[in-house]
Amino acid sequence: MKKIRTLFAISWTFIALGAFAVFGLGESDDKDHQDSDHNTTNTAQECEVPSFAKAIGHEELWLKHNGCPPTKEQEKSSKE
């Protein structure tokens, strides 16, 4: 009976740790969770699009994902 209790205690511990790893404690105030479509705090060097993103045609998507301002071409197309 003691072995079963130990087994259940270990199981629930792993379940709790797994849930914590997946869901965390709650919402955080990190900039990753905020809408940063037009975040201009990044420097020009940080917003330089890498060659792999250019090769597959995802320059604008890379800029948006990394919190950089869009290029002039995208701003013109969004105004139309």
C-alpha positions as CSV (number, residue, x, y, z in Angstrom):
1,M,0.0,0.0,0.0
2,K,2.9,2.3,0.8
3,K,4.4,1.7,-2.7
4,I,1.1,2.7,-4.3
5,R,1.0,5.9,-2.4
6,T,4.5,6.7,-3.4
7,L,3.7,5.9,-7.0
8,F,0.7,8.3,-6.9
9,A,2.7,11.0,-5.3
10,I,5.4,10.8,-7.9
11,S,2.9,10.7,-10.7
12,W,1.1,13.8,-9.5
13,T,4.4,15.6,-9.1
14,F,5.3,14.9,-12.7
15,I,1.8,15.9,-13.9
16,A,2.0,19.2,-11.9
17,L,5.5,19.9,-13.2
18,G,4.4,19.1,-16.8
19,A,1.5,21.4,-16.5
20,F,3.7,24.2,-15.1
21,A,6.2,23.7,-18.0
22,V,3.4,23.9,-20.6
23,F,1.2,26.7,-19.2
24,G,3.5,28.6,-16.8
25,L,2.2,30.6,-13.8
26,G,0.1,33.1,-15.7
27,E,0.4,36.1,-18.0
28,S,3.6,38.0,-18.0
29,D,4.3,41.5,-19.1
30,D,7.1,40.5,-21.6
31,K,7.3,42.4,-24.9
32,D,6.9,39.0,-26.6
33,H,3.2,38.9,-25.6
34,Q,2.5,42.5,-26.5
35,D,1.5,43.6,-30.0
36,S,4.7,45.0,-31.4
37,D,3.9,45.5,-35.0
38,H,5.5,48.9,-35.1
39,N,8.0,48.8,-32.3
40,T,10.8,51.2,-33.3
41,T,13.0,50.6,-30.3
42,N,15.2,48.1,-32.2
43,T,18.3,49.5,-33.7
44,A,19.0,49.4,-37.5
45,Q,21.5,46.6,-37.0
46,E,18.9,44.5,-35.2
47,C,16.4,45.1,-37.9
48,E,18.6,44.0,-40.8
49,V,16.9,41.1,-42.5
50,P,19.1,38.0,-42.7
51,S,19.9,36.4,-46.0
52,F,17.8,33.3,-45.4
53,A,14.6,35.4,-44.9
54,K,15.4,37.3,-48.1
55,A,16.0,34.0,-50.0
56,I,12.5,32.7,-49.3
57,G,10.8,36.1,-49.7
58,H,9.9,36.6,-46.0
59,E,11.5,39.9,-45.4
60,E,8.3,41.7,-44.2
61,L,7.3,38.7,-42.0
62,W,10.7,38.6,-40.4
63,L,10.5,42.3,-39.6
64,K,7.1,42.0,-38.1
65,H,8.0,39.0,-36.0
66,N,11.1,40.7,-34.7
67,G,9.4,43.9,-33.8
68,C,10.9,46.1,-36.5
69,P,9.1,48.8,-38.5
70,P,7.8,47.7,-42.0
71,T,9.6,48.8,-45.1
72,K,8.5,51.6,-47.3
73,E,6.9,49.3,-49.8
74,Q,4.7,47.7,-47.2
75,E,3.6,51.0,-45.8
76,K,2.6,52.2,-49.3
77,S,0.5,49.1,-50.0
78,S,-1.3,49.3,-46.6
79,K,-2.3,52.9,-47.3
80,E,-4.0,52.0,-50.6
